[in-house]
Amino acid sequence: MSKNDEIKKLRERFEELEFVKDFQQDIIADMELITGVDMSKNSLPKSLAKEIELKKKNR
């Protein structure tokens, strides 16, 4: 496999993972808004908890 092909596959995989991360964060943000419980602050790394908090504010 050439380097260009490998780079292309890695980029595609990265985009897939970014989509999954965003989707999961949307679900967590929705659940926190529905339940009123901020689970992410205690159970996730600070950087992810901040991203979820931003998603909640944008809704």
N, C-alpha and C positions, 0 to 999 in steps of 0.2 A: 504494500500500500504506500502510495506516495505521501509526502508530507502535506501537500495541499488537500488530499483526500482525508487525511487524518484530522487536519485542522477543521475542515468542513464538518466532519462527523462530530467533533468536539463542540463546535459552535451550535450545531443542531441540538445536541444533548444539553448544553448549557441553557438554551432557550426553553427546552422542555422543562428543565428543572426550575427555571425562573417562573414559568407559568404555574407549575404545581405549587410553588411557594406562595405565589400571589393568591391562588385559589384557596389554599388552606388558610391564609391570613384573612381572606374575606369571610370564610365560614366562621373562624374564631371571632372576628369582629362582630358579625351578625349575632352569634350566640351570646356574646357578652352584652350587646345592646338589648337583646330579648330578655335575658335573665337578670341583668343588672349586676352581675358578678364579674369582677376583673380577675380572671384566672391567669391571664398571660403574664401579669406583673410578677407573680410568684413562681411560675413554673417554666418560663422561657427565658433565654438570654436577654439581656437589656436591649440589645440592638433590635431583636425581633419584636419585643414588647413595644418598643417605640414605634416601629412600623405599623403594628396593629392599632396602636393608639391614634396614629395619624389617619388610618383608614376609618376608624370610628368617628373622628371629628369631621371627616369629609362627607359623611352620610347624612 
